[in-house]
Amino acid sequence: MAGRLFRHSGARVGGALLIMVLAGAVFAPLLSPYDPVAIAPERRLAPPSVAHPLGTDLYGRDTLARLLHGGRLSLTVGALSVGLALAAGGSVGALSGYWGGWFDALVMRVSDVLLAFPAILLAIGLLAFLGGGFWNVVLAIAIIYTAPMARVARAAVLAVRHEEYVDAAAALGAGDARVLRRHVLPNAVAPVVVESTLRLALAILAEAALSFLGLGTQPPAPTWGQMIAEGRTVMTFTAWPAIGPGLAITITVLAFNLLGDGIRDALDPHTHVG
């Protein structure tokens, strides 16, 4: 699988972009010496220069420093929210597909209710009730992606539930837990992995949208969506405060999408990987 993934041109590009984004987030203090929340009115809205490669914002804060530190928050929110959605939705969906019956019907009807709402509107409603803040954003995004994750996990389990090797294991006396752990889940994990990778891109977009609306992590902590919202107010004077975070979101989402496509093709033995 690793060899097929490496041979996939899109996966290589996505992986390189993702490594670049992760390196920027991890080594943010080394790449920019400025405090991302320190206000400096004397250098407000400064154009790009050697000292400030992406200029400064309305409050004189270095845009590059805020961009790099904002990447930490966006990636963390994406990873935690998708991880929670995978743990909850993946587990419930797998059990739903394996057991069937009334439990399956109940899970699918709850999923139908959640999917009836546009994802971003559901997240806004949840945050209006819970309030802003880092953990509430993580929880809201996790909830809106739990239903899609459950459906993917259910479909993957249904595809292998009645295979001969599964029936043989059950006939030999293996319990449900052992059959699921040893025979069903290892053969149903590929679609869930691909879905998780693609949902990471959507989670980062959702976090940026919520921060843009003022419902995400609250200032002065830097977030990409919040930086775009602040940059919008000074677009008449300069576009630099909004260009940086906009490009960062684009590159990160593109990286996850390319990597997800590569993983999908690498896990599918019938797909030619170019």
Phi, psi and omega in degrees: 000318181298320179295317179295323179294318181292329179284346180282116185299319179297320179295323178296316179295314179299318179296319179296317178296319181293320177299320179298316180294315179297319179297320178297321180289318183290317185258027182306314181296333180278328183279335177217120185282354187277150174286124184291347181244000182283125181274136179221084185304331183292343180240027181296139178056035177288141178287168178303140181208180177297319181289324181230088186303331178248014180079194179232165183264193184301333183254011178082009180278142181294123184293321180296318179298316179293325179297314182292316179290328176294330176298324177301313183292315182297315180293323179293316178300315180299313182295315182293317183293316178291324176298316177295317178297321179293316181296315182281302183294319179297318180294311181295319180295320179295316178294323179298314180291329183280315183277321182067206176065213185294328179295317178298315180298318180296314181297318181292325179290321176296319177298320179300319180296315181294321182285347178290339180265138171302137189304313184292325179291322177296318179296319178297317178298318179296317181287331174296328178277317184276332187095163180286185180119156186303305186290328176292325176295316178301314181295317181297315180293323178298320181295317184290340179257001179291316181296312177299322179294322178296320180294319179294316180296320179298314181297320180295319179291320178300328182293335182244357187302322185251023173292156185298322182292331177288315178297322180295318179297318178294321180294331180278001174102006178291138179285171181301318182298317180291319179297316179296313186289319188265333189238323185272304186299317179301331181266356180245004189282335186303308180299328181290321178297314179297315179298320179297318180297316180291325179291334176299318177297316180293325179294321178294320175297318180296318179298319179295319179296316180294321177293323178299323180277358180084015182254358182270209176301134189275152177302156008271004179303130184282132172225151184297317180296319179294323179295321178294320179298318178291322180293331180298327183289343181241019181300334179295329184263317182201147180258354186299321179299337180261335183294315183302303180296328177297316178293323180297316178297315181300313182295318182293315179296318178299319180299313180293321179294316178296318180293320178297319177298319179294318178296319179300313181293323181292328181276347180262108183294344181270356182263133175281123180266119180257000000 
